[in-house]
């Protein structure tokens, strides 16, 4: 292969960057260095070696005790020379003189023999603080002037392509390195041959394809195949991401396209690879600009360049989430919470693991429903989570908040009456983001919502509870003497427990001083009490509410609520601080309730999680209690509440938005050095503020009909590209591919669909060929496994065929990840080679997530065992189902257990009878729960969801119901084309009711069949469940032996 230099190097001057230097060339650096040195000098001027620092209160105590010989006051610094020679440094507030401090604390100055000296000097620190912004501004201005002087040589670098060059010096990838994808490789062999022997084709008048579009799911090897074409043909390979063409400056994208194609032509024959081409290749004419925005101009330039290729030109083009601190609202196991997305996603991954989607059963994210121009929130299932590292992000600042996302991530914006997804790289100032539509004041709360939640009072001693359960479960099995020796409790105590005379006192709330209820119902009154606590309370072993003595109504309200809800009267009312009163309740169980549901410590306070699904009245009462403590109504009639807990204020903003109220979020810094009642100077900190305008202020008593109802929209104010070194995160497979993000929630979006590309881009003459890559079949998986086994030691010969059968549905990237994880597992346990069980564990991790060592009670373990046994038994006794591979009650990901039955053969089509069998198997877990325990658990939620989805698709897509072969799925398809997203369904409400009835009929019949199988095979069900409880996991052979299958 000939040596290939980077064509971009030809026009570069060796010392271009040094030309035009002037006296100001390094002014910014020196100004910055000057400020740092000045800060160090001024800081050093206030410090002394061998001087102990004490708060002002301690310094005053030393003076009052007569231990001080001399006092020197300079600015806010107070230096004490003690009679024993020790030197002490303290600080005061600059606005208060030292004489006033002495007078306020009744300290006689005669107690200082050496006197009090007040020095007046130049306050270097204050001067630096005041003039630093001006100096920085001046330095920045000079720096910009210097940059402008060099603009003649530097300004056009914006239009230079960012493509990465891979040539003969780079590691070469060949088709032999790409296992599977045989059909795709066959399509691409001609491309390779053309690049090697172009004259052979031109002699016959053949026009070689100018572009190839590689389409397929993540991880199937699109990028690897593109590199293999370059490696086979021995030509330079230019790789660039679609988003890298885009900048905020108009015309930059087009310039970068021109530069890229000029470089490629200069190096021909060559290959251009555009990754994530949908970032710039989406259909034109969908925006307000009528085809004149920056993305569409960039796309136009690509079309021109590809049309402008000389037929003899040997250049071919191939095309192939938010930062961790972004708040998102999720629902797991029926519990709603608002947390940074990194906290949710990171627990699915091992350290340093990235780039692979991990299934997330039982996880839902807050998405939306649209009716015309009304956006309402709705929880939707998340198929999987994803994280990977990037080196740059975009910060989108909008009216109400800011989010940070990658360039190829999208957010939803309004374009006229339509909601459309727009890549971050294409957003511009003035775009209106999509948020929850505000309601009119008289619409707040809606109808009567049923909401019944109970919470237990007090946390039991888990270890004592476990011991008590052990003693009771072994009654009659072990002697009382043996149980006494085993547990450490006296035999008399064990006897009392067995006879039911009493139980452990600490497991009963009656053990405590007050007779408090075992559980309480969540009511609006309880929410108001929680609001009071969040603002003005703290809890340790007691609950303490602190109010101003003048707030008599609030004090009486708290007392009444505590008595009505918990049956408690104040244990103590303390007036320690001037003007304040502390109402104290000594009750550990009640204190634990407040700590559990509202947090402890000012920075850790939060709203109760169930408040996110409670009716409006509950939120109103919580806000009422909180605002009475840490809120006020300003002159404009707005309600303002503050907290040092960012989580709390963010939750209040989301709660307000969920209920249709416009709210705003701001932060501010509190000044450091403040002294309260002669105590220690307080450090500076950041506090957060929630605001509700006078229209949505629930407590100002104004006539809302007279208030202007126009609201500010979440308009984009500024977009910045930032360097970034860390993970970004995404939820995959949400409804609408959308979920709310941000402190003030807006709708984020992420998709990568070939059917959204502009038709002009994929017509013949541009991207002539579309090569479809699918998930590998059995033979291809075997080949992929063999490739990725290279260089890894194995204990014995691995049966690659069996492993390939085990990995049905895995992409090439999944298989590579599985083998890598197997090597990590082996290394973790000090092995010298990889064993079969390492591969099995790795496959389970890739498929289901990492193993979690959750502590389950015996009752929970028993329920999970019967649930999974129900799935396995129904699957084994239902015609058409694949054999069970493994059953386990070990938690993985978010599931408490699992049953695996991978396909025995490759299957590309499904029959109605097999779909019904799949539904029946999915409902086997719920049927087992009801049969054995006469109870239902939330563990079946994912099974029910899958069963319902299959049943609905049978009716609406596959025509497998009494409604006949009719498709009712038009609405969903229109969404994927990013057009008629706001359209209503293509069928009437009467037809919708018939569809629902057919779905219910399928589900009911399948459930009845599952229950019948389990009733007729109850003995087998018990045997499997009991064995699962003992072993926690059963393989195929063990399961078959238990139920008598060959």
N, C-alpha and C positions, 0 to 999 in steps of 0.2 A: 504494500500500500504506500503511495507517495506521501512524503511528509506534508502535513497540512497545517499551515500557520493560521492563526485567527485573522481573517481579513480585516477585522476592526483595527488591527495594529498598524495598518499601512499609513493612515492619515494622522497618526498621533505624533506630536512633537515630543522629543525626549524631555525637554525642560519647559514644556508649556505651562505647567502649573506655577513655575517660578517667575514667569514674565510679568512685568508690570508691577513688581513689588515697590512699595513706597515706604515712607516713614511710618505709615499707619498699618503696615502689613500684619503686625502682631499686637496691635493696640488692645484688641479684645482680651487676648491672653494675659497681657500685663495688667490690665485693669482688674481682671478677675483675681490675679495673683495678689495685687495690691490690697484688695478688699479682704482676702483671706488673712494676709499678714497683719493688716490693721486690726482685724477681729482678734487675732491671737495676742497682739500687743495690748489691746484694750482689756482683754480678758486677764492677761497676766498682771496688769496694773492693779487689778482688784483682788489678787491672790497673794498669799505669803506662805513661805515654807515654815512648817512647824506651828501653824495657827489652826486651832480647832474651831469648827463651825458649829454654831448652836442657833436654834430658833429664837426669835425675839422674846418669847415668854421665859425661856431659860435665862437669857441675858438679864431681863428685868429682875428675876429672882435672885441672881448673883449680886446685883446692885443693892437690892433691898436687904440682903443678908449681910451687907457690909464687907463683902469679899473682894470688891473692886477698888483699885488704887487710882486709875485714871480712865476716862472715856474720851475717845476721839470720834467725831461724827463727820463723815464726808459723803455728801450725796445721800444715797440710801444705805450706805455701809456704816456699821457701828463697830468700832474696835475697842475691846476691853483689855486693860492690863491688870491682871489680878495681883493681889498682894504677895502671892507665892511665886510671881514671875511668869505665870502662864498667860498666853495671849489667846483671846477669843474673838471670832468674827461673827457678826450677825447682820441681818438686814431688816429694814423697815419699809413701809410704803413711802414713796417720794412725796406724796401729797400731804403727809402728816409730819409736823415737826417733832423732833425728839423731846422737846420741852413739853409739848401737849401729851405725848405718850406717858411721860413721867407723872404729869398732873392727873391724867385719867386713871393711872394705877396707884395714885397716892404714895409716890416714892419721893423721899426727901433727898435732895441733891447733896446735902451735907454729909451723906454717907460715903461720898466719893472724895477722899482727901486730895487727890491730885487734880480735881476739878474736871469739868466737861468742856472740851475744846471742839469748836465747830469750824471746819475748814471749808473754804469756798474755792474750788479749783475748776479746771476745764473739764466738763463731763464728756470725755472722749467717746465713751460708749453711746451716750445719747446722740452726740453729733453724728457718729457713724451710722446709727440707726436711722436718723432723719435724712441724711444725705445719700445713703446707699442707693435708694431707687433712682435718684437723679444721676449718680455716677454710672450706674448700670445702664441706664437709658442712653447716656452720652457714649459709653463704650460700644453699645449695640449699634448706635447710629453710625459711628466711625467704622465699625466692622462692615455694615451694609454699604457704606460709601466705597470701601475698599473692594467689596464684591462687585459693585456696579462698574468700577474701573476695569475690572477683568472680564466684564460681560462679553466683550468681543470674542473671547476665546472659550468662555465657560457656559454661556447661556444656552447654547444649542445642545448641551449634554442631556437636557430634558428629553429630547427626541431620539436619543440613542436607545437601541434595543437592549433589553436585559437578558437576552437569550444566553443560555449556557452552552458552550461548545464541547462536544465529545468527539475526539479524533483518535488517531492511532496510539496516542499516549495514554488514552483512557482505557480502563478495563473493558474488554470486548465481550459482548453477549451474542451468542449464536442461537440458531433455531434449536440446536441440540440441547441448549440450556433451558428451553421452554418446553416443559412436558405438557401433553394434552393439546387441546385447541388445534387438532389436526386440520379440520376444515378451514379454520381461519388461516393457518400457515399455508395451506394449499393456495388460498386466494392471494397470499402475499408473495409467493414464490415468483410470480410473473413480475412483480414490482422490483424484486431483487435482480432478476435477470435483465430487466430493462436498464437498471442503473449500471450493471456490469457491461451489457452489450447493447447500447441504444441503437447502433446502426442496423442491427438485424431486424428490428421492428420498423424503423423508419423506411427501410428499403421496400417494405410491403405496404407503405402508406398508412400504417397503424398509428392511431393517436393514443398515447399512453395516458392512463388516468393521472390527472393533476393532483387529486386529493383522495384520501381514504379516510372514512369515518369509522373509528373503532367504537362499538357500542356494546355495553354489557354491565353486569352488576359489579360492585366493588370487589377487588381482590382476584379477578379472573385473569389478570396479566396483560392489560392493554398497554401500559407503559413498557413492560418488559418486551412485548412483541415489537413495539416500535423501535426499541434499541436493537433488537435482534435483526431487523431489516438493515439497519445501518451497519451492524457488525458483519452480516453476511455479504453485503455489497461492498464493504470497505470504503464507505463515504462518510464525510463529516455529518454529525448529527447535532442540530440546534434545538434545544429544549427550552420552552418558555410556557408559563402559566397564562391562561386567558386574562386573569385579573392584572397581570403585570403590564399590560398595554395601557391601563387606565391610570390617570391622575386627575386632580381637580382642575388643572389648566386645560383650556380648550385647545384642541389640535394636537396634544401630546400623543394620544393613542394612534392617530393616523401617521404621525411622524415616526413612531416606533415601528409600525407595520412596514412603512417604506424602508426604513433602515434595515430591518430584519431580512426583507426579501432581497435588498441589494447585497447584503453580506452573503446570503445563501447563493445568489447567482454568481458572485465572485468566486465562490468555493465549489461551484458545480463540478461533477454531480454531487448533490447533497440532499439532506433530509431535514425538514422542519417538523417538529412535534409540538402541537399546541395542546397542553393539558387543560382540562376543565374549559373546553371551548364554549360551553353554554354561558360563561360569564360575559362574553361579548357577542355570542351568536344567536341570542334570542330574537324572536320575530320582531320586525320593525313596524313602526306606525301605530304602536299600542300606547304611546305616551302622549302627553299634552303637547309636547313640542312638535308633533307631526313628523317625526323622523329626523329631527335636527339636534338631538342631544348628543353628548360626547360618545356614548357607547355606539350609537347607530352610525355616527361618522366614522368611527374606528372599523365597524363591520363593513361599511361601504368601501373603505380603503382596502380591506382584505379581498373583497369581491373584485375590485379593480385590479389588484395585483395578480390574482389568480387568473382573471380574464386576459391580463396583459402578458402572460407567459408566452414566449416564443415556443412553438411546438417542439423545437429542438432543445429547449432548455431543460436540463436534467435536474429539476427541483420538484420534490413531492412534499405535500403538506399532509400531516396526520393530526387528527384531533382526538383526543380521548376524554368554626364553626365559630361563639362568644367567649370572652375571657372568664376565668374562674370566679371572679368576684361578682358576676352578674346575678342578681336575685331572680329566682324562678319559683313558681308555686307548683308543688307536686302533691300527689295523693298516693300513699302506700298503705296497703292493708287497712283501708278506710280511715286513715289518719292524714289530715291535711297539714302541710307545713310550708313555710316560705324560707328558703335558704339559698346561699350561693350555689351555683350549679356545680362548682368543683366538689363541694361536700357530698353531693349526690352521686356524681359520676366516679370520683376517685376510688370509692370503696369497691367498685367492680373490678378494678385493675390491681395487678401486682406493681410494686415499685418499678419505675422506668418502662412499664409496658404501655404501648400506644399503637395507634394506627389500625386497630381492629375493632369492629363493632361487636359489642357484647350484649346478648339478649337480656332484657329487663322485665321479666314477668312481674305482675302486680304493681308496676309503676305507671302512674298517669300524670300528665302535665296539663296545666290550665291552657286550653285552646279557646276557640271562639265559634259562635254561630252568627251568620249574617242574614238579616232580613231587610232588604233595601239598603238604607244607609245606617241601619241600627246594628251595632256590634255588641253581642252579649257573651259573657264568659261561659265556658263549658269544659269540664274535665274530659280528656281523651287519652286513650291508651298509648304508651310509648313502646315501640317494638324493640328498640335497643339504644344503648348509649355509646358515645364515641368521643375519643380525645386524641389529639396529636399536637406536636410542637410546631410553632411557626416563628418567623423572625420579624414579622411586621403585622400590625393591626391598624384598624381605623377607629378613631374615637368620634362618635356621633353625638353632638350636643344638641338637644332639642328643648323646647320650652317645657320645663318640668323635670328634666333629668338628663342623663347621658348613659350611653352603652358603648362597649368596645367589641368589635367583631372583625373577622377576617374579610378580605376583599371579595371572596367568592361566596360569602354568606349573604343572605338576602333579608330584607325587612319588607313588610307590607306598607304601601302608601296609597292614598286616595288619588285617583286620576278621574276627575269628574264624579260620576256616580259609581265608579267601579273601584274595587280593591285589587291591586296588582302587586306581585312580588317584584322587588327591584334589587339587584345586587348592590352591595355597599359601595363598590367602586363607582357606581353610576349615580349615586345620590347627590343632590345638590342643595344648596341653601334655598329654603322656601318650600321644599317638599313637605307634605303633611303626612305624618305617620298615622297609623291606625291604632286607636286605643278604644277603651270601653265607652260606648255612647252614654253621655250623662242623661239622667232622668229629670223630669219636672219634679219640683219639691213635693207636690201632692201625690206623685206616683211612687215615692220612696216606700219601700216595705212590701209593696204588692199585696198579694192575697194572704190568706191564713196558711202558714206553712207548719207542718207537723215536725216537731223537734223534741225528742225525748232522749236525754243523755244523763247518766248518773255517774258520779265519781266516788271512789272509795275514800274514806277519811283515814289518813294515817298509813304509813308504810310498815308492814310487818317485818319482823326479824327473819330474813330469808333462811339463814342457817338453822334457827330454832324451828321454823316451819318445816324444813326438810327433816330434821331430827324427829319431830312430832309425827310426821307422816310415816317415817320409817318404823317407829314404835307401833303405830296403829295398824299398819299394813302387815306386820309380822305377829299380830296378836294370834295366839294359838299355834303359830309356826315355830316361834322361838320362846324359850322360857323367859319369865320376867327377869330372872337373874342374869341370863345371857344378854338381854336387851340393856340391862343396867350397866354391865361391863362394856358393852359396845358403845353406848351413848354417853356414859359418864354421869347419868342421872341416878338418883337413889332408887332402889327397887320399890320403895314405898310410893315414890312419885309415879313410876311406871304403872303400878297397880291402880293408883287413883285415875290415871288417864284411861286405862283399859276399862275400868268400871264406870267411866263417864261421870265421875264425881266432879272433876274439874279438868281444865286443860292448862297449858302454859299461860301465865297471866299476861305476858307481853304480847301474846297473839290476840288479846281481847282489848278493845278500847275501854272496857270497864276497869281495866287495871289502872288507868290514869285518874287524876283527881276528879275531873269532870266527867259526867255521863254524856258522852257525845255520840251522835248517830254513826253507824257503820258506813253508811253512804248517804249522799245528798243528791237531790235533783238539780240540774243546771237550769236556772231561771234568770230572767232579766235582773231580778234583785241581786242574785249572786254575781252577775256580771258587773253591776254597779259597785258592789263591794270589792271585786277584783280590780276594778278601775281605781278605787281609792287606794288600795294596797300598792298597785303598780306605781302610782304617783308619790305616795307619802308613807309607804310602809317598808319594813324590813322584817325578816324572819330568820331566827336561829332555832333555839329551843322554845322561843316564845314569838308571838306576833306583836309588833309595835307600830302603831299609827301615830304620826306626828303632825299636828295641826297648829295653826295660829289660834291663840286663845279666843280671838274674836269670831272665829268660824264656828259658832255655836251650832248652827243648823247642820253642818257637815258632821260635827262630832256626835250629835245626837242620832243622825242618820246611821253612822257606822255602828254605834252601840246597839241600835234597834236591829240592824241587819245581822250583826254577830249573834245576837240573842235568838232571833227568829230562825236563822239557818243552822247555827251550831249549838244553840242553847247555852251560850257563854255570856257572862257579865264580866266587865273589866276586873282584872286582878289588882291593877295598880294604875293610878293616874299621877304622872310625875310632872312637876313644873321646874325642871332643872335649868332650862335655857330661858332667858328673859323673853316673855311674850309668846312662848310656845308651850304646848301641852302634849305629853306622850300618853297614849292609851295602850296599856299593855295587857296581853292575855297569855298566861302561862299554860300552854297546851302543845306538846310535841306533835301529836297527830294533825292538829289544825295548822300548825306552822308548816308541816310538811306539805299540806295541800297547797298553801300559797306558794311555797318554793317550787313545787312540781309544776304548777300550771302558770305561774307568772314570773318565776325566776327569783334570784336573790342577789342583792348588790345592784347599785344604780346602773352600772354598765351592762348588766346581764338580764335586765328586765325584758319581758316579752309578753305578747298577748297569748291567751289560751288557744291551743291549736284548734279546738272544736269551734271556736268563734268564726272560723273561715266558712263554715257550713251552716251556721246558725242564722235564723231569720233576722231581719233588719232591727227589730226592737232590741235584741240582745246586744248588737253592736252599738246602738244608740245609748243604752244604759252603761255599757263599758266606757264609752267615750265621755259620758256625763260624769262618771266617777273620776276618771282620769283628769279631765279638764278642770274639775273643781280643785284638784291638787296642784297640777303643773300646767295650768292653762289660764288664758284670759281673753277677753273680747276687746279688741282695739277700737280706736275712734272711728274706723271705717266699718265697724260692725262685723269684722272677720274674727273667727275663732282661731287662736294661736295656741298650740300646745308644744312643749319642749321636753327634751330628754337627752341625757348623755349616752343613751343606748340607741345606736343606729338601727339595730335590728327592730326595736320596738316602733320607732317612727316609720321605718319602711313598711312594717306590717300594718300600721294604721293607714298609711297611704293606700296600700293595696286593698284593705278592707273598705275604705271609702269608695275606691274606684269600682270594686266588685258590686257594691250596692248602688252604683250609678251616680256618685257624687264626685265632682271635680275637686281635687286637692293638690296642694303644692308642697314640695320638699326642698328645704334649704339647710345649709350647715353654717355654723359661725364659730369663731374662736373665743374662748373666755380668757380674760387677761390673767397672767400669772402674778404671783406675789401678793395676792389679796390675803389679808389677815382677818379672821373672824374671832372676836372676843379674846384677842391676845394670843391666839393659838399659832400653830405653825403656818408659815406662808403657803398658800395653795399654789400648785403648779398650773400652768396654762393647759387647756384641754380643748377638745372639739365637742360641740353640742349640736343637736339636730332639731329642726323645727318643722311641724306640720301645720299647714294653714288651710282653712275652709273659708271661702268667700262669704260675704254676708247673705248670699242667696241660700247657700248650703249650711250655714251656721244653724244648728238645730236648737240653739239655746238663747238667741238674741231677741226672740219675741216679735220680730218684724213681720209685716204683712208681705209675704213673698210675691203676691200678685202685682205688687207695685215696684218690684225690683227688676232691673234689666237682666234678662236671662241669657244674654250672649256670653259665650265662654271662649276662652283662648284655646286654640287647637295646638297639638304637639308639633309645631312647625320646627323644622331643622334650622338651627342657628349657625352651626359651624361643623365642619368635618376636617379632621386632621389625621394624616398618616403618621404612625409612631413606630419606632423600633420596639421589638418585643422579644423576650426570650422566655418562653414558658408554654404551658399547655393551653389549648383552646378546646371548647366542649360543645357537644351537640346532642339533642334528642332525635332519634331516627324513627320514622314511621308514624309520626303523629297524624291525627286527622287534619287535613288541609296542609300537612307538613308545616304546621304553625304552632307556636306556643308563646305565651306572654313572657317578656323579659324586661329587666330594668327596675330601677327604684320607683319610677312612676311608669307603670306597665304599658308597653307597646307590643305589637305583634311582630315576632321574628319568624323567619322562614328559611327553609333549606331544602333544595331539590336539585337533581341533576338528570333532566329528562331529554332524550334525543328528540322527542316529538315537539319540544318547545323551540327548536332551532329554526332560524329563518329559512323558508323554502328555497330562497335564492342561493343560500350557502350550500345546500346539499343537492342542487340540481346537477345533471350531467354537464361536464365541462369545468366543474369546481371540485366538490367532493363526489367524484363519479361513483365510487364504490362504498357501500356500507357493509362492513364485516362485523357480523354478530358473534360475540363471544358469550358462551353459556357456562354454567357450572359444569365441572368435569364429570364424566361418567365413570363407571367402575374401572375400566382399563386405563383411562387418563389419570385417575387418582393414583393408581398403582405406579405409573410412570413418575408422577409428581413426587410421590413418597420416596421412590428410589433416588431421585435427584437430591432431595433434601436430606436423605440419610448419609450422603457422602460426607466423609470427614468426621463422622460421629461413631464412637465405639458402642457396640451392642454385646450383651452377655451371650446371646445365642442367635441363631438364624431367625430373623423376623419373618413371619408369614405376611407378606405385603398384601396378598389377596384378601386375607381376613381383615387386615387393618383398613384396606380400601372399602370393604363392605361396611365396616364400622363407621366410616366417615362420610356417609351419604349426605349430600347437601353442603359439604365443605367446599369453599373456593380454594384455589391454589395458595392464596395468602393464609387462609385458615390452616391448611395442612402444614405449611412452613412454620406457622406460629405454634402448632401442636408439637412438632418435632423439637422446636426450640424450647418449649416449655418442658418437654420430657427430659431434655438435657439439663435444664435448670433444676428440676426435681431430683434427678440423680445426683447432681453436684451438691445440692442442699443436704443430702443425707450421706455424703462422703463416699459415694459409690464410684467405681472406676469405669463403669460401663452402664448403658441404659438397659433397663429391663422392661418386660411386657407391661407390668403394672404401672410403670412410669408413663408409658404411652397411653394406657387406659385413663389414668388420672389427668393427663394433659388433654386428651380428647374431651373428657367431661368438663374440664375448665373452659376450653374454647366454646363448647356447645352450651353450657349451662351457667358458667361463671365460677369463681373461686369457691372452695369449700369454706363454710363458716361454722365455727365451733360455738353454736348457740346453746345456751343452757335451757333445756326444756324440762318442764315438770313431767312426771310419769303419766299424768292424764293427757297432756298434750302429745307426748310421744305415742301413746296408745291411739289417739285419734288420727295422727298422721300415718301410723302404720296401717290402720284399717282403710284409710283413704287411698293410700297407694296400692294396698292389696286389692281393693275394689277395682282400680284401673286395670291392674295386671290380670285378675281373674276374668273380668268381662272381656278384655282383649283376647285372652287365650280361648275363650269359649264362644267367640263371635266369629262367624264365617267371614273370611276375606281379610282379617287383620294379620299384620306381621307378628312374628314371634317376639316374646319379651326378651330383651337383652340384659337388663339390669333393673332392680328395684332398690330404692334406698330411702331412708328417713334421715339422712345426713343433709343438713341445709346447704344449699348452693345458691349464690346470688341472693334473691329475695324469696325463694321458695323454700318451704320447710322439708320437702322431700321430692322425689321424682320417680317416674317409671319410663324407661326407654324401650321403644320397639322400632329400631331403624328398619327401613325397607329391606326386605330380603333380596329383591331384585330391582334393577333400574325401572322406574315407572314414569311414563310421560303422559299418561292419560288416567282418568279416574272414572269409575262407574257409579251409578246411583247407589247400588247396594253397598259398595265400599265406603262411600261418603256417609251413609246411614250408620255403618259399623263404626266409623270414626266418631260420630256424634255419640253413639251408645257408649263407646269406651270412655270418651271425655266425661260423661255423666256417671261413670261407675264409681268415682270417688265420693260424690255427693250421695249417691244411693247407699253406699256402705255406711256413711255417717248416720244417715237417718235410720237405717236398718238396725245398727248396733247401739247407737247412743240416743236415738229418738231426738236428735239435735242436728242443727246445721251450723257450719263454721264458714268463716270468710275465706278459708283456704281453697274453696272451690270456685272462687270468682273468676280466675283465669280460665278454668275448664269450661265454665258456663259461657264465658265470652267467646271462646273458640268454637264451641258447639253452635252458639247462636249465629256466629259469622258464617259458618259452613251452611247452616240451614237457610239463612237469608240469601246467600249466593245461589243455593240450589233453586230458590224460588225466583229471584230477580235476574240472575245471569244465565243459569244453565237450563231453565225451563223444565225442572224436575218436580213439578207440583201439578195440582188439579187446575191451576190457572193456565197451563199449557205452555208451549214453546214461545214465550214472549219475553223480550228483554225490558227490564224496568230500571236500567242502570245508566240512563243518559246523563243525569246531572253530574255524576262523578267524573265522567269522561270530559265534560266541558271544563271542569275545574283544571284538569291537567294541562289543557291548552291555554291556561291563564287568561281565559276570556270571560265566559258567562258565569263567573263565580257567584254573582248575586242572583242568578235565576232560580226560580222555584222548581219543584219536581215536575217531571214531564207527565205525571199521572195524577188523577184526582184523589181527593181524600177517601172516597169510597173504595177505590182500588188499593190505596195504602192500607186501609183496614183489612181488606181481603188478604193482602200480602202478610200482614202481621198475624192473621188467623192461620194461614198456611205454615208460617214459621213456628207458631206455637204448637200446631198439630204435630209437626215433625219432632219437635223437642219433647213433647209429652209422650209420644209413642216410643221414642228412643229411651227415655227415662224409665218408662214402665218395663221395657225389655231388659234394661240393665238391672233393675231391682228384682225382676223375676229370676234372672240368672243367679244373682247373689243369694236369694231366698232358697233356691233349689240346691245351692252349693255352699250353704252356710258353714259346714264343717271345714271345707277347704279354705274358706275365707279366714276362719279363726286360726287354722294352722299356719297360713302364710303370715298373718299379722303377728302371731306370737313369735314366729321365727325371726321376723323383722325386728321386733323389740329386742330380741336377744343379740342378734348379729349386726343390726343396723343396715346391712346391705346384703342382697342376694343376687347371684348371677343366674344366667339362663338355666344351667344344669340343676342348680339347687332348687330353683322355682319349679321346674318340671317334675323333679322328684317328689316335691311336696304335694303336688296336685295329681300325680299319677299319669303324667303325659310322657309319651315315648320321645 
